[in-house]
């Protein structure tokens, strides 16, 4: 069986990767997961300067998943290049760096720094974090703003650019088309869905930010629908994510039109989830005599 997939000219040994923000830069999970088995490691968001993130509490469990309002806390590009890149170089897996910022200039600053780093195969541009008030909301929920930042990043990027789309929009197809027209090499979706939880006993918001991004199995049907709609709207590859917990879940995204998948919230529940998803795809291929995983992409009828 051939499990290789190619996205924007970059070949992955299989379609399974990690969802940004749920896996650190791989170091945190390397005791539980053989990183060599993954198609790619997608890092937590990297900004041009350290970000402290949002006030605590920042995470709460909800039915069928979790809410988070971390606020893209990260130590910045300098620490990332000095600490995380040397670690990731040890492994035979592709590295995709998630880039965050508050202005176009912030994003471009990081993109240019990463352009000189041969370990970085692709860039995933986070324009859709629902709990960062500056930048991401404006870029991720307005087609013109999305086009503008995509075009500017493409002018400076040395690696292929994946634009990470927000589900908190009226028409995901319109956003997908805007990113494609502006030069995006691939899309990833969905990011988390804005939600809220209130502690009725304390009569307080469960997280300090009031709202947070919901992830986990409960959002999977929405994610599958949006991946399908985006795949119908554009010709560039799509990385699907949202509630993936098993190989069967991953295959559902592939059939909807995704070329690869990312495992997110399930990493917190089961640190070995990515390897189980990879094995599950293989098991499905064996059961249904699928010789090449690319046969599954968009094969729903």
JOPE-V912063 format. One record per residue. N is the residue number from 1. PSI is psi in degrees with one decimal (none if undefined). Layout:
n: <N/N>
psi: <PSI/PSI>
//
This chain:
n: <1/2/3/4/5/6/7/8/9/10/11/12/13/14/15/16/17/18/19/20/21/22/23/24/25/26/27/28/29/30/31/32/33/34/35/36/37/38/39/40/41/42/43/44/45/46/47/48/49/50/51/52/53/54/55/56/57/58/59/60/61/62/63/64/65/66/67/68/69/70/71/72/73/74/75/76/77/78/79/80/81/82/83/84/85/86/87/88/89/90/91/92/93/94/95/96/97/98/99/100/101/102/103/104/105/106/107/108/109/110/111/112/113/114/115/116/117/118/119/120/121/122/123/124/125/126/127/128/129/130/131/132/133/134/135/136/137/138/139/140/141/142/143/144/145/146/147/148/149/150/151/152/153/154/155/156/157/158/159/160/161/162/163/164/165/166/167/168/169/170/171/172/173/174/175/176/177/178/179/180/181/182/183/184/185/186/187/188/189/190/191/192/193/194/195/196/197/198/199/200/201/202/203/204/205/206/207/208/209/210/211/212/213/214/215/216/217/218/219/220/221/222/223/224/225/226/227/228/229/230/231/232/233/234/235/236/237/238/239/240/241/242/243/244/245/246/247/248/249/250/251/252/253/254/255/256/257/258/259/260/261/262/263/264/265/266/267/268/269/270/271/272/273/274/275/276/277/278/279/280/281/282/283/284/285/286/287/288/289/290/291/292/293/294/295/296/297/298/299/300/301>
psi: <142.1/116.1/5.8/141.7/151.2/127.9/118.1/40.3/-2.1/122.0/127.4/144.1/-23.3/168.2/12.1/124.9/176.6/146.0/132.4/137.7/-7.6/0.5/11.5/-131.9/22.8/-29.6/-41.5/-25.6/-2.6/-19.1/-20.9/-26.3/134.5/100.5/-23.7/-19.2/-11.4/148.9/-39.9/151.8/121.7/121.6/164.8/157.3/136.7/126.3/171.5/-20.0/160.5/139.0/132.2/-17.9/-170.9/164.6/157.9/158.5/147.4/-6.7/140.2/146.6/142.8/168.1/123.1/13.1/-147.2/159.0/138.8/145.5/57.4/-35.5/27.3/39.5/130.2/156.3/-1.7/168.1/-35.7/-50.0/-40.2/-45.8/-34.7/-33.7/-49.1/-41.5/-46.6/-35.5/-48.1/-27.0/-21.8/-14.8/151.0/68.6/152.6/148.3/123.6/123.2/124.9/128.9/131.7/161.5/170.7/-19.3/164.9/-39.9/-36.8/-48.0/-48.1/-37.7/-48.2/-43.1/-42.2/-40.2/-38.8/-18.7/-23.4/4.7/104.3/-19.5/-25.4/114.4/-39.0/163.5/133.5/119.4/114.3/95.1/21.1/23.2/120.8/-5.4/24.1/116.3/-37.3/147.0/-78.7/-43.5/-48.8/-42.6/-39.0/-15.1/8.5/122.2/-39.3/-41.7/-39.0/-43.8/-44.4/-46.6/-35.1/-46.2/-42.8/-42.0/-39.8/-30.2/-28.3/-17.0/138.6/-25.4/162.5/146.7/123.5/123.6/125.6/115.1/150.5/140.6/-9.0/55.1/164.5/-40.1/100.5/-30.8/-40.6/-42.7/-39.9/-45.1/-39.0/-43.4/-43.0/-45.4/-28.6/-0.8/4.4/140.1/-24.1/168.0/150.2/137.4/146.5/155.6/-179.5/157.7/132.3/128.2/178.6/146.7/137.2/131.3/105.9/-21.6/-35.7/-12.8/44.5/157.7/141.1/-27.2/148.7/-29.0/-3.9/-55.6/159.2/176.4/123.7/133.4/171.8/177.5/-29.9/-24.5/-1.8/-45.7/-35.5/-43.2/-44.4/-42.9/-42.6/-37.4/-43.4/-46.0/-41.0/-40.7/-31.3/-23.6/-25.1/165.8/-13.1/156.7/153.6/135.6/117.4/142.8/158.5/89.6/17.0/123.0/-6.2/169.3/-36.9/-41.6/-44.8/-42.8/-36.0/-42.9/-40.5/-45.6/-31.6/-14.8/-0.6/143.2/-18.4/170.3/155.0/137.9/126.6/-94.8/-30.8/-21.1/-29.5/-30.7/-42.6/101.0/-22.3/15.5/-40.0/-41.3/-36.1/-36.9/-42.7/-45.4/-38.5/-37.0/-42.9/-43.3/-40.6/-43.7/-39.8/-45.4/-39.2/14.9/47.8/117.8/-34.1/126.9/-26.3/-17.6/-23.8/-20.9/116.0/20.6/10.1/146.5/none>
//
